[in-house]
Amino acid sequence: MRMICMREKSMVGYSKRLLALISLLLGSAVQAFPCDQPITISNWSFCATGNVSAEGGAADWKVVPAWTREKVISAYFGNDPRLLANHGLCNAKFHRVVLCQPGWQTGNPDECSYLVCSGFYSAVFGKEEREDYEREHPNAQ
């Protein structure tokens, strides 16, 4: 009888630990995927807040947001702040980064990075074109 009780207790303990592990994995999966939030282009901006330095190294971290130094985030750009400053878009609201390196235009349209990059650059260039048109044609509606 005592052996059965011990087995039941250990199974209950094992089940609780398994459930805790599963919930932990599910919780971390939510943070791991860059596309878990709807893509709203207005949430994204260039990561660089200034020009990268000639000296490089630690000085480059000064031109990207401080939250990008977190290990989970910096893994997305190889812990290279110059790469992030030159080719990165940052979503400060959800603490997400994406690199828009040469060749992203030919990427898979179903990938989050492709959608963010193409959507952001389309919005930026669309805004510039709209402003140019309004300057050239101030009376147009």
LINSUL-V148878 format. One record per residue. N is the residue number from 1. RES is the residue in three letters. BURIAL is # if it has 24 or more other C-alpha atoms within 12 Angstrom, else .. Layout:
[[N;RES;BURIAL] [N;RES;BURIAL]]
This chain:
[[1;MET;.] [2;ARG;.] [3;MET;.] [4;ILE;.] [5;CYS;.] [6;MET;.] [7;ARG;.] [8;GLU;.] [9;LYS;.] [10;SER;.] [11;MET;.] [12;VAL;.] [13;GLY;.] [14;TYR;.] [15;SER;.] [16;LYS;.] [17;ARG;.] [18;LEU;.] [19;LEU;.] [20;ALA;.] [21;LEU;.] [22;ILE;.] [23;SER;.] [24;LEU;.] [25;LEU;.] [26;LEU;.] [27;GLY;.] [28;SER;.] [29;ALA;.] [30;VAL;.] [31;GLN;.] [32;ALA;.] [33;PHE;.] [34;PRO;#] [35;CYS;#] [36;ASP;.] [37;GLN;.] [38;PRO;.] [39;ILE;#] [40;THR;.] [41;ILE;#] [42;SER;.] [43;ASN;.] [44;TRP;#] [45;SER;#] [46;PHE;#] [47;CYS;#] [48;ALA;#] [49;THR;.] [50;GLY;.] [51;ASN;.] [52;VAL;#] [53;SER;.] [54;ALA;.] [55;GLU;.] [56;GLY;.] [57;GLY;.] [58;ALA;.] [59;ALA;.] [60;ASP;#] [61;TRP;#] [62;LYS;#] [63;VAL;#] [64;VAL;#] [65;PRO;#] [66;ALA;.] [67;TRP;.] [68;THR;#] [69;ARG;#] [70;GLU;.] [71;LYS;.] [72;VAL;.] [73;ILE;#] [74;SER;#] [75;ALA;.] [76;TYR;#] [77;PHE;#] [78;GLY;.] [79;ASN;.] [80;ASP;#] [81;PRO;#] [82;ARG;#] [83;LEU;#] [84;LEU;#] [85;ALA;#] [86;ASN;#] [87;HIS;#] [88;GLY;#] [89;LEU;#] [90;CYS;#] [91;ASN;#] [92;ALA;.] [93;LYS;.] [94;PHE;.] [95;HIS;#] [96;ARG;#] [97;VAL;#] [98;VAL;#] [99;LEU;#] [100;CYS;#] [101;GLN;.] [102;PRO;.] [103;GLY;.] [104;TRP;.] [105;GLN;.] [106;THR;.] [107;GLY;.] [108;ASN;.] [109;PRO;.] [110;ASP;.] [111;GLU;.] [112;CYS;#] [113;SER;#] [114;TYR;#] [115;LEU;#] [116;VAL;#] [117;CYS;#] [118;SER;#] [119;GLY;#] [120;PHE;#] [121;TYR;#] [122;SER;.] [123;ALA;.] [124;VAL;.] [125;PHE;.] [126;GLY;.] [127;LYS;.] [128;GLU;.] [129;GLU;.] [130;ARG;.] [131;GLU;.] [132;ASP;.] [133;TYR;.] [134;GLU;.] [135;ARG;.] [136;GLU;.] [137;HIS;.] [138;PRO;.] [139;ASN;.] [140;ALA;.] [141;GLN;.]]
